[in-house]
Amino acid sequence: MNLTVVSVYPTLLGTYGDGGNVMALRHRARLHGIEVDVINIEPGDAVPESAELYVLGGGEDSAQTAAANALRADGSLKRAAERGAAVLAVCAGYQLLGEYFPDANSAATPGLGILDIRTDRLPKRAVGELAADPKEPLTQTLTGYENHAGATHLGPNASALATVRAGIGNGDGSEGATTAHVIGTYLHGPCLARNPQLADLLLGWAIGRDLPFIEEAEVTQLREERLRTVLG
C-alpha cells in the first residue's frame, strides 16, 4: 500500500524540528506495511490536490503570512481538505488554517478558512512543555512543547483536540482543534515523534481504515520521561 504525503512549505513552516513530523509519518507507516512518497512543496510550486496527507509546521510571523497568502492564492490545500484529505498543522500552520491570525504588527491576516478558528494575541507568550488529554478516538496523553503568542478561539464547527493538563495550548484550557480529517495543534517536539498514536490516526484517515497501535519501547520511554517532567 502506498500513500502520498505533502510537506507544505518546509522552508517557511519548519521551525522547532517540525520537519520531523514527516519522518515520523514515514516511520510509522512502514511499521504498518505502508510505503510513503513525500513531496516537498515550496512557495511558487503548485500544491498537489490529490495527495492523501498534508503536513504544515511552525514559522515566524513573516513566514506565516507569506505561507498563508500563497496557499490562499493556490487554493489546492483547502480543496483537498474539503474532499477529505488528512491534514496536520502545527503552531503557525495551525493558525493559518483558520479565519484569521495576527501578523507581525498584530493586524488580523486572512487564513484559509479550513478550520473554524480565529487567533489573536495571548497576554503573555506561551513557552514550555505542554501536556493535554485528547478527545476520542485518541486515548494517550499528548506531549510536546509550545512556543507561541497566539490565543486561538474555536467556533461551533471545530472541536478541541484535547484538554490542557499543563501549559497553555489555545489559551482557554483547550489544546488544538479538529474537524473532519484536519488537526491543528500547538505541539512541537516533533509532535508525531512524541505522539505516535496521533501519527497512526492520521495515517488511518489517509488510507481509509483504522490502524492497530504498534508500541515502540524507546518512544514509550521518551513519552513517560517527558510526562513525568511536566506532570510529576
N, C-alpha and C positions, 0 to 999 in steps of 0.2 A: 504494500500500500504506500502511496506517495501523496504528499501534500505540499503546497507552496506557501511559504512564509515570506511576507514582505516586511523588510526593515525600513521604516519610513524616515527618511532624512537623518540618518545616524550621525552625520557631522554637525547638524544643528541640534538634534534631540538625542544626545547620548551621554549626558553628564552622569557623574556618580556611579559609573560602572553599569549603566542601564543596557549597554550593548550586550552584556552577559545574559540578558533575558532570551535573546535568540539562541545563544549557545545552550542555555538550559532547555529550551524547547527541543532543539535538535537531539540533545542527550536523552531527554525523557521519551521522545518519540522512538528512538532506537530501542529503548528498553521494551517498548510495546510493538516492535517489529514494523515501525513506520519510517519510511525514508523521507527526509525533508529537503526540499530545494529552497534555498534562501535567495531572495532578490533584494539587493540594496538599492534604494531609490533616493536620489538627491534632488534638490530643487532644480527645476528645469526639465527633469525627466517626467514622463507621463507615468502616473501611478496605475499599475495593472488593476483592472476591475474584477478579474476572475479568480483571484487568489482565495485561499480558504482562511488565512490568518494574517493579521496585520499587527505590527508592534511599533509603538512610539515611546520614546523615552523623555527624560527631562532636558531642560535647556535654560539658558539665561533669557532675560526679558526680550532683548532684541532678536535673539534667535527664535524664541517662541512666536513673536509677532510675525517674523518673516515666514516661518513654517505655516502658521495659520493662514496668512494671505495666499501663499502658494497652493495650499491644499483646498482652500475655498474656491480659488480660480479653477483648479483642476476638476474638482467635483467627484472624482472616482472613489475616494475613500468613503464618502457619505453614501454613494450609491451601493457600494459593496456592503456596508453595514446594513443598509435597508433591505438588501436581499438575503441577509442572514449570516454574512461572514463573521468570524470571530475577530475581536479587536481587543488588544491590551494597550492601555495608555497610562503612562506613569508621570506624575507631577505636572510639568508644563504640558506634556502631551495630553494628560487628563483634562487640564483646564481648557485647552483649546478645542476639545470635543464639545464644549458647552455652548451656551448662547453668547456669552462674553466673558472676558477676563481682563485684568488690568495690565496695561503696558508699562514701560519703564517710568512713565510720568503719572502712573495710576489712572490714566484715562481708559474707559471701557473700550475694549477692542473686540470686534465681532469674531466669534468662533464658528465652528462648523455646524452646530445645531444637531449633533448626533446624540448627545446626552442632554437630558432636561436638567441642566445645572447652570448656575451663574456664580462667578467668582469675583470677590473684591478683596480687600486687604485685611489681614489679621492685625490686632493691636500690637502684637509682638511676633517676630519671626519664629517659626517652629523649627527647632533644630534638636535632633537626638533620636534615640531609639523609639520605635512605635510598635505597639502590640495591640491586636484587636481580635475580638471573637467574631467569626464570619457568620453570615446568614447561610441557610441551606442553598445548595447541596454540599457546600464546604463544611467540614467539621473540625479541622485543625486550626488552632490559634495562628493568626497571621503575624509574621515577624518581619521587621525591616527597620530602616531608619528614614527620617524625613528631614528635609531642608527646604522650606518654602515659606512664603509670606501670604499665601492665599487662604481666604475663608470661602469655602465652597458651599453653596446653598442648593439643595435638591428640590426640584419641582415634583409635581404629582406623578409624572411619567418616568421617574427614576427611583430606584431603591438603593438604600445604603448597602455597600458591600459588607460592612462589619460594624461592630460597636467597639469603641476605643476602650482599652484597659489601661494603657499607658501611652502618653504622648498627646498629640493634638488632632491629627487627621484633618477632617473638614472644618473643625473649629467648634462644632456643636455637640460633640460626643459621638459622632458617627465618623466612619472612615470610608472613603471611596464612594463610587456609585456604579450601578449596573442597570442595564436594560437590554432585553433580548440577549444577544451574544457579545455584548460590549461591556468591558470592565475598565473603569478608571480608578486609579489609586495613587496615594502619595508614597507608597512603599518603594524605597530603593533597597539595594542590598547585595546583588541584584534580586529583585522581587521573586522571580521564579526559581532562582537557585535556593533561596531560603524557604520557599513555599511550594514544594513540588506538587502538592495536591491541586494548587491553583493552575500549575502548568498542565497537569493532566486534564483538568476541566476544560481548558481552552482547546487542547488537542482533541478531546472528545467532541466538543462542539464542531471543530473543523472537519472531522471525518464523519460526523453524524451518528456516533454511538458512544455510550458510556465506556470509559476505560477503567479497569481494575487498578487500584492503587498499588504500586510497587515500592516497597520501602527500601531505602539505602541507608546502611548503618552510619556512614560518615555524615550524611545530611541530617539524620535524626540527631546525632551528637551535636552538630552545629546549632540546630534549632533549639535543643534543650539548653545549650550553653548560653545562647543569646536571650532566651526567655527567662532563664534564671537571673541573668544580669539585670533585666529590666523589671521583672515581676517579683523576684525574690524567691 
